[in-house]
């Protein structure tokens, strides 16, 4: 079985070595690995670090060339591959030991098109700050809540080609978009109850700096893919507006969410639906909180 992992890179010298080593130091057994790092023209020390690592690891293939953003780099990275399984790990994120072998076991009987596991959130110093709220696959819930930890998600090349490549026009939500298209194409999803990766939270991430632009792009994508924006995402946008776009870190989260829920439910008249959704999402976040409470602050 052959895996292709792609890392889009631009000015992440602080984190790139941790990312690359997390992929190339996996215990692979008989698994073949093709690892491609596509650097869009970093002006920090990223390219020097990649050059040094390329001399150490023959499996590392580095391409330095201008691109039109992360999604464009991913399209180029996945193009022309003969790998069985594809995934990407952003330059500031990393895989956990044993992840690829664990995923390969799930793909071995070809019963799944997509395998996704749990993921940690970590800070700039690799300390755990939380767990991603991941649940068993539910297509109806996916339209209202992205429960996939992106670097913990692996998909077959066949299912990716059938669903269509990463949308190069997206800046923030290219992962959510491809998950929705895979689901619409009747891909088979397998939830692996294991932590596979860590997503880094720091002030320069696109999600942190994008504010409402992140949510607006999701609205636009959902409108194109589904024909309309689900009420739950309208609720989330109202919530982000009430926290000045900083809903993940604001101390006003409970009050702001309550006001957004009342406003959206009042306008739509669908109290039951929004309350049920709020409970399901709250429960997913509660499970993630319980998983991380004893590990918070510990390094990975």
DAZIDA-V64972 format. One record per backbone hydrogen bond with DSSP energy under -0.5 kcal/mol. NH is the residue of the N-H (numbers start at 0). CO is the residue of the C=O. E is the energy in kcal/mol with one decimal. If there is no record, write none. Layout:
# DAZIDA-V64972
nh->NH co->CO e->E
nh->NH co->CO e->E
This chain:
# DAZIDA-V64972
nh->2 co->31 e->-3.0
nh->3 co->84 e->-2.7
nh->4 co->33 e->-2.3
nh->5 co->86 e->-1.9
nh->6 co->35 e->-2.6
nh->8 co->37 e->-2.7
nh->14 co->11 e->-1.6
nh->15 co->11 e->-2.4
nh->18 co->14 e->-1.8
nh->19 co->15 e->-2.7
nh->20 co->16 e->-2.6
nh->21 co->17 e->-1.5
nh->22 co->18 e->-1.1
nh->22 co->19 e->-0.7
nh->23 co->19 e->-2.6
nh->24 co->20 e->-2.1
nh->25 co->22 e->-1.1
nh->27 co->25 e->-0.8
nh->30 co->27 e->-2.2
nh->31 co->0 e->-2.6
nh->33 co->2 e->-2.7
nh->34 co->32 e->-0.5
nh->34 co->58 e->-1.4
nh->35 co->4 e->-2.6
nh->35 co->33 e->-0.5
nh->36 co->60 e->-2.6
nh->37 co->6 e->-2.2
nh->37 co->35 e->-0.6
nh->38 co->36 e->-0.7
nh->38 co->62 e->-2.6
nh->39 co->8 e->-2.7
nh->39 co->37 e->-0.5
nh->48 co->44 e->-2.0
nh->49 co->45 e->-2.6
nh->50 co->46 e->-2.3
nh->51 co->47 e->-1.9
nh->52 co->48 e->-2.3
nh->53 co->49 e->-2.4
nh->54 co->50 e->-1.2
nh->55 co->51 e->-0.9
nh->56 co->52 e->-2.4
nh->57 co->55 e->-0.5
nh->59 co->56 e->-1.2
nh->60 co->34 e->-2.5
nh->60 co->58 e->-0.5
nh->61 co->59 e->-0.6
nh->62 co->36 e->-2.7
nh->64 co->38 e->-2.3
nh->64 co->62 e->-0.6
nh->70 co->169 e->-0.5
nh->72 co->68 e->-2.2
nh->73 co->69 e->-2.2
nh->74 co->70 e->-2.2
nh->75 co->71 e->-2.1
nh->76 co->72 e->-2.4
nh->77 co->73 e->-2.5
nh->78 co->74 e->-1.3
nh->80 co->77 e->-1.3
nh->83 co->1 e->-1.8
nh->84 co->1 e->-2.1
nh->85 co->154 e->-3.4
nh->86 co->3 e->-1.5
nh->88 co->5 e->-2.0
nh->90 co->7 e->-1.1
nh->92 co->89 e->-2.1
nh->93 co->197 e->-1.9
nh->95 co->195 e->-2.8
nh->98 co->95 e->-1.8
nh->101 co->97 e->-2.0
nh->102 co->98 e->-2.3
nh->103 co->99 e->-2.7
nh->104 co->100 e->-1.7
nh->105 co->101 e->-0.9
nh->105 co->102 e->-0.6
nh->106 co->102 e->-1.4
nh->107 co->103 e->-1.1
nh->109 co->106 e->-1.8
nh->112 co->187 e->-2.5
nh->113 co->187 e->-2.4
nh->114 co->153 e->-2.8
nh->115 co->189 e->-2.5
nh->116 co->151 e->-2.1
nh->117 co->191 e->-0.5
nh->117 co->193 e->-2.5
nh->119 co->196 e->-2.4
nh->120 co->129 e->-3.0
nh->121 co->198 e->-2.4
nh->122 co->126 e->-2.1
nh->125 co->122 e->-2.0
nh->127 co->297 e->-2.8
nh->128 co->120 e->-2.8
nh->129 co->120 e->-1.3
nh->131 co->118 e->-3.2
nh->133 co->131 e->-1.4
nh->141 co->137 e->-2.2
nh->142 co->138 e->-1.0
nh->143 co->140 e->-1.9
nh->144 co->140 e->-1.3
nh->146 co->144 e->-1.0
nh->148 co->116 e->-0.6
nh->148 co->146 e->-0.5
nh->149 co->147 e->-0.8
nh->151 co->148 e->-1.6
nh->152 co->149 e->-1.8
nh->153 co->114 e->-2.9
nh->154 co->85 e->-2.4
nh->155 co->112 e->-2.8
nh->156 co->83 e->-2.2
nh->159 co->155 e->-2.1
nh->160 co->156 e->-2.7
nh->161 co->157 e->-2.2
nh->162 co->158 e->-2.0
nh->163 co->159 e->-1.5
nh->167 co->165 e->-0.7
nh->169 co->166 e->-1.6
nh->176 co->172 e->-2.3
nh->177 co->173 e->-1.7
nh->178 co->174 e->-2.2
nh->179 co->175 e->-2.1
nh->180 co->176 e->-2.0
nh->181 co->177 e->-2.4
nh->182 co->178 e->-2.3
nh->183 co->179 e->-2.6
nh->184 co->180 e->-1.5
nh->185 co->182 e->-1.8
nh->186 co->181 e->-2.4
nh->188 co->186 e->-0.5
nh->189 co->113 e->-2.7
nh->191 co->115 e->-3.3
nh->191 co->189 e->-0.6
nh->192 co->190 e->-0.6
nh->193 co->191 e->-2.5
nh->195 co->117 e->-2.6
nh->195 co->193 e->-0.5
nh->196 co->117 e->-0.8
nh->197 co->93 e->-2.7
nh->198 co->119 e->-3.0
nh->200 co->121 e->-3.2
nh->201 co->199 e->-0.6
nh->204 co->201 e->-1.6
nh->208 co->204 e->-2.2
nh->209 co->205 e->-2.1
nh->210 co->206 e->-0.6
nh->212 co->209 e->-2.0
nh->213 co->210 e->-1.2
nh->214 co->210 e->-0.7
nh->215 co->211 e->-2.9
nh->216 co->212 e->-2.0
nh->217 co->213 e->-1.6
nh->218 co->214 e->-2.5
nh->219 co->215 e->-2.3
nh->220 co->216 e->-2.6
nh->221 co->217 e->-2.9
nh->222 co->218 e->-2.2
nh->223 co->219 e->-1.7
nh->224 co->220 e->-2.7
nh->225 co->221 e->-3.2
nh->226 co->221 e->-0.6
nh->226 co->222 e->-1.1
nh->227 co->221 e->-0.6
nh->229 co->227 e->-0.6
nh->232 co->229 e->-0.9
nh->233 co->229 e->-1.5
nh->234 co->230 e->-2.6
nh->235 co->231 e->-2.0
nh->236 co->232 e->-2.0
nh->237 co->233 e->-2.1
nh->238 co->234 e->-2.1
nh->239 co->235 e->-2.5
nh->240 co->236 e->-2.4
nh->241 co->237 e->-1.8
nh->242 co->238 e->-0.8
nh->242 co->239 e->-0.6
nh->243 co->240 e->-1.5
nh->244 co->239 e->-4.3
nh->245 co->242 e->-2.1
nh->248 co->245 e->-1.2
nh->249 co->245 e->-1.8
nh->252 co->249 e->-1.0
nh->255 co->251 e->-2.6
nh->256 co->252 e->-2.8
nh->257 co->253 e->-2.3
nh->258 co->254 e->-2.3
nh->259 co->255 e->-2.3
nh->260 co->256 e->-2.6
nh->261 co->257 e->-2.3
nh->262 co->258 e->-2.5
nh->263 co->259 e->-2.6
nh->264 co->260 e->-2.6
nh->265 co->261 e->-2.5
nh->266 co->262 e->-2.2
nh->267 co->263 e->-2.0
nh->268 co->264 e->-2.9
nh->270 co->268 e->-0.6
nh->273 co->269 e->-2.0
nh->274 co->270 e->-2.8
nh->275 co->271 e->-2.3
nh->276 co->272 e->-2.3
nh->277 co->273 e->-2.5
nh->278 co->274 e->-2.1
nh->279 co->275 e->-2.2
nh->280 co->276 e->-2.7
nh->281 co->277 e->-2.6
nh->282 co->278 e->-2.6
nh->283 co->279 e->-1.9
nh->284 co->280 e->-2.4
nh->285 co->281 e->-2.5
nh->286 co->282 e->-2.4
nh->287 co->283 e->-1.9
nh->288 co->284 e->-2.4
nh->289 co->285 e->-2.5
nh->290 co->286 e->-2.2
nh->291 co->287 e->-1.6
nh->292 co->288 e->-1.5
nh->294 co->291 e->-1.4
nh->295 co->291 e->-1.5
nh->296 co->127 e->-3.5
nh->297 co->294 e->-2.5
nh->299 co->125 e->-1.9
